[in-house]
Amino acid sequence: MALELNKQVALTRDVPDAKLYRGDVAILVDFVEHPAGGEPGAILEVFNALGESIDMVTVTVSAIAPLNANQIPAVRTLAS
């Protein structure tokens, strides 16, 4: 399944600097090229459980995957 802009994606690995973890869900906002020719990036908007935007992060494209019907959402407390 292809990654689509403005759709939900799941992180496939932890992003400790942003306090995000594998399985967290975000919205794919845009793709960006790596300035030195490395792996392209993906800009994500992260929301809390109430739907309020709480962060924008950039990760490598390999760090995200589209959601599928075999997955269920979960809730965790955001680390401070």
Backbone bond lengths (Angstrom), bond angles and torsions (degrees), N, CA, C in turn:
res aa  C-N    CA-C-N  psi(-1)  N-CA   C-N-CA  omega(-1)  CA-C   N-CA-C  phi
1 M - - - 1.446 - - 1.538 108.27 -
2 A 1.317 116.18 133.44 1.456 121.76 -176.82 1.529 111.23 -81.15
3 L 1.304 115.22 152.72 1.464 121.01 175.72 1.527 108.51 -79.15
4 E 1.339 115.96 130.83 1.460 121.07 -178.92 1.514 110.10 -120.12
5 L 1.338 115.68 138.12 1.461 120.57 176.40 1.525 110.54 -60.59
6 N 1.314 115.84 146.48 1.469 124.58 177.89 1.529 113.77 65.35
7 K 1.321 116.47 20.30 1.469 121.82 175.55 1.524 108.99 -113.81
8 Q 1.322 116.06 158.74 1.457 120.38 176.80 1.516 110.48 -73.24
9 V 1.333 114.59 142.11 1.460 122.31 174.26 1.521 107.87 -133.58
10 A 1.313 116.04 160.89 1.462 121.15 176.49 1.522 108.80 -113.45
11 L 1.316 115.40 143.43 1.458 119.77 174.59 1.524 109.03 -71.95
12 T 1.314 116.41 138.57 1.458 121.21 178.45 1.523 111.41 -100.43
13 R 1.333 116.70 -2.59 1.468 121.60 176.47 1.525 109.03 -153.77
14 D 1.312 115.47 162.62 1.464 121.16 178.70 1.530 110.57 -69.13
15 V 1.344 114.87 148.70 1.466 122.74 173.68 1.527 105.62 -126.52
16 P 1.341 117.21 79.57 1.468 121.48 -172.31 1.529 114.40 -57.13
17 D 1.333 117.72 -37.56 1.469 119.88 -179.09 1.527 112.23 -61.08
18 A 1.326 116.89 -29.14 1.465 121.43 -179.78 1.529 111.81 -100.49
19 K 1.339 116.81 2.75 1.471 122.26 -177.88 1.530 111.52 59.36
20 L 1.325 115.64 36.95 1.460 122.18 177.80 1.526 108.53 -113.17
21 Y 1.329 115.36 153.61 1.460 120.16 -173.87 1.525 111.15 -132.86
22 R 1.320 114.53 158.02 1.465 121.51 176.75 1.526 108.64 -48.61
23 G 1.317 116.00 131.71 1.457 120.80 -179.95 1.522 113.90 96.54
24 D 1.332 118.05 -17.31 1.465 119.19 175.82 1.521 109.20 -63.29
25 V 1.320 115.91 147.35 1.462 122.10 -176.34 1.525 109.40 -108.27
26 A 1.326 115.74 141.47 1.462 122.66 178.41 1.524 108.51 -146.40
27 I 1.322 116.05 172.60 1.462 121.75 176.63 1.526 108.37 -102.08
28 L 1.327 116.69 130.68 1.461 122.01 176.73 1.525 108.77 -77.48
29 V 1.328 116.77 115.01 1.460 122.21 -175.38 1.528 112.12 -95.56
30 D 1.345 116.86 -39.74 1.464 119.24 -176.57 1.521 109.77 -165.98
31 F 1.322 114.97 165.03 1.450 122.43 172.88 1.530 107.67 -108.82
32 V 1.335 117.38 146.78 1.466 121.74 177.08 1.522 109.33 -134.46
33 E 1.319 115.39 143.98 1.458 120.82 176.36 1.520 109.40 -79.86
34 H 1.320 116.62 146.90 1.461 121.63 175.43 1.529 108.06 -73.27
35 P 1.334 118.27 132.73 1.470 119.99 -176.32 1.532 114.00 -63.56
36 A 1.325 117.69 -23.84 1.465 120.57 -179.15 1.525 112.21 -107.27
37 G 1.327 116.49 14.28 1.458 119.86 177.72 1.512 114.91 85.48
38 G 1.320 117.96 11.29 1.463 121.94 178.10 1.522 111.27 -78.51
39 E 1.317 115.16 -161.71 1.467 120.54 -178.52 1.527 111.14 -63.50
40 P 1.331 117.85 135.08 1.464 120.52 177.99 1.532 111.21 -60.74
41 G 1.307 115.12 157.65 1.450 120.71 -179.83 1.516 111.88 -109.85
42 A 1.320 114.91 169.69 1.462 122.67 176.94 1.522 107.10 -132.74
43 I 1.325 115.91 130.08 1.464 120.84 176.00 1.521 107.21 -92.21
44 L 1.332 115.31 127.08 1.465 121.56 -177.66 1.516 110.22 -119.27
45 E 1.324 116.10 143.68 1.464 121.34 170.01 1.519 106.93 -105.84
46 V 1.320 115.44 128.06 1.458 122.41 -176.62 1.524 108.79 -105.30
47 F 1.329 116.53 136.06 1.457 122.82 -178.48 1.523 110.10 -120.37
48 N 1.335 116.02 153.64 1.467 119.17 172.52 1.531 108.51 -84.27
49 A 1.320 116.78 -179.07 1.467 121.52 -176.44 1.529 112.79 -65.46
50 L 1.336 117.65 -17.81 1.466 121.29 178.65 1.524 112.33 -91.80
51 G 1.333 116.54 0.74 1.459 120.66 178.85 1.514 114.26 86.49
52 E 1.334 116.96 13.25 1.462 121.42 179.53 1.529 108.93 -90.05
53 S 1.320 116.34 133.10 1.461 120.71 178.77 1.524 109.72 -66.12
54 I 1.338 116.27 130.70 1.464 119.00 -179.04 1.527 113.21 -122.60
55 D 1.336 118.46 -13.92 1.462 119.04 -179.17 1.524 110.33 -169.45
56 M 1.319 114.43 156.42 1.464 123.03 169.67 1.524 105.15 -123.30
57 V 1.320 117.29 129.14 1.459 121.43 -178.93 1.525 109.74 -133.74
58 T 1.314 114.86 155.60 1.459 120.90 174.03 1.523 108.05 -116.26
59 V 1.321 115.47 128.50 1.465 122.34 178.62 1.522 108.11 -131.09
60 T 1.314 116.82 166.62 1.464 119.14 174.56 1.524 109.17 -71.26
61 V 1.307 116.05 152.47 1.467 120.51 -179.36 1.525 111.07 -59.43
62 S 1.331 117.53 -32.82 1.465 120.13 -179.84 1.526 112.62 -70.58
63 A 1.339 117.68 -8.24 1.468 121.53 -179.86 1.521 112.66 -90.64
64 I 1.346 117.34 4.22 1.469 120.00 179.75 1.528 110.44 -133.64
65 A 1.326 114.47 157.66 1.459 121.06 177.17 1.517 108.57 -146.62
66 P 1.327 117.76 149.39 1.464 119.50 176.19 1.528 110.34 -66.11
67 L 1.323 115.92 154.32 1.462 120.30 175.97 1.519 109.20 -75.47
68 N 1.337 116.07 155.44 1.463 119.76 175.91 1.525 109.94 -136.26
69 A 1.297 115.76 169.32 1.461 121.84 -173.78 1.522 114.03 -67.54
70 N 1.319 118.45 -14.31 1.463 121.47 179.86 1.520 113.14 -87.37
71 Q 1.317 117.75 4.25 1.467 121.86 -177.03 1.522 109.66 -108.55
72 I 1.348 115.33 152.07 1.461 121.36 174.09 1.525 108.86 -127.64
73 P 1.335 117.69 144.10 1.463 119.20 178.73 1.515 111.22 -72.88
74 A 1.313 115.25 156.37 1.467 121.62 176.90 1.529 108.11 -137.64
75 V 1.311 116.32 166.59 1.460 121.34 -179.81 1.512 108.44 -121.95
76 R 1.325 116.19 138.30 1.446 122.87 174.15 1.524 107.94 -139.84
77 T 1.311 116.54 158.08 1.454 121.09 178.24 1.522 108.87 -82.61
78 L 1.323 116.06 133.40 1.443 121.44 178.28 1.504 110.33 -67.44
79 A 1.322 116.54 124.16 1.462 121.01 178.71 1.525 109.29 -64.16
80 S 1.322 116.82 140.85 1.468 119.30 -179.93 1.501 111.67 -95.99
